[in-house]
């Protein structure tokens, strides 16, 4: 598994730098009270955003019969704890009542997001 979808089901995204890399997590709503958490650790090998030799380790899990606010609160606390222990840069973006277009516009303004245009 590699990659993270940015789509209508996205609830939130979290990012924190760690020594020689970063951690990125995203939460998606799969169904009523069911969520998928996807996260990855990236360890830098070079300074390229695309086509990099960086090492990436991906993980995911499904949370069933879960309360969205409880889950986002727990993820936020875990990422904030990681930030404190690593003194890393931290970003959190929760969808809340934003439309997908509003959420996406805010997401693409985050400093860790890089966009690569591919010719069609």
N, C-alpha and C positions, 0 to 999 in steps of 0.2 A: 504494500500500500504506500502510495506516495501522493502527496498533494492535499489540498484543502479547498473545498467548494465554498464559493461566496455566492449564496443564493437566498431565496425567500425564506428558507428554513433556518437561517442563521439567527441565533439568539445573542451571541456575544463572541468577542475575540480578545485574547490577552497576549501580551508580549513582554518578555523581560530578558535583558542581556545577562549572560553568565560569563565566567572567565573563558575567553577564547571562543565565544559563541553566543547562542541565544536559545530561548525556549518560546514556542508559539503554541497557543491552545485555542480551539474553537468549539463552541457548543451549538448543535443543531437540534431543532425540534423534529422528531421523526413521526410522532403521532401524539394524541392526547396523553399527557403525563409520561411520555417516553422521549428520551434525549440521547444523542450520540455525542460523546466527547472525543475529539481528535486532537492529539498534540504531538509535537516533535521537538527534539533537541537537534540543534545545528552546531557543528564544530568547524570553525573556519580553517581552511587550508590556504585560501588566497583572498583577494579583496574584490572578486567579481560577484555581482548580484546574480548573473545568469551564466549557465554553462560552467559552473564552478566545480572544483574538486572537493568542495566542502563535504564533510560526512554528515548525513542526516539519518536520525533514527526516529521512525514513526510508530505511534501507538494509538489505539482507539478502544472505546468501550461503550456499552449501552447502559443507560440508567432507566429502569422501568418503575412505574408507579411513583414518580418523583415530582416534587414541587419545584417549579422553575426558579423561584426567588431563592429557595434554599440552596439549590445547585449553584447558581451564579454567585451567591454569597460565599460558598465554600471554595469555589475556584478562585475568586478574587482574593480571599484570605490566603490561600496556598501560594498564589503568585506573588502577593505582597510579601509573604514570609521569605520566599526565594529572593525577592529583590533586596530585602534587608540583609540577608546573609551574603549576597554577592555584591551589594552596593550597585546594582545594575540599573539601567534605564528601564522604565516601566510604562506600559500603555495598556489601557483597558477601554473597550468600546462595547457598550451594551445596546441592543436594539431598542428595548423598552417600547415606547409608543411610536417610534420613528417608522415611516414607510421604508420599504426596502430601498427605494431610490435615495432617500435621505441618509439611511445607514451606509449605503455604498459610497455616497459622496464623502461622508466623514471618514470612512475606511481608507479611501484612496488618498486622503490628506495626511495619514499617519506617516511619520518619518521613516519607518522601517519597511514601508510598502514600495516596491519597485514594479513598474509596469513595462512590459515588453510588448511592443506592437508586432504582430506577425502579419505579413502580407497575405491577402486572400486571393 
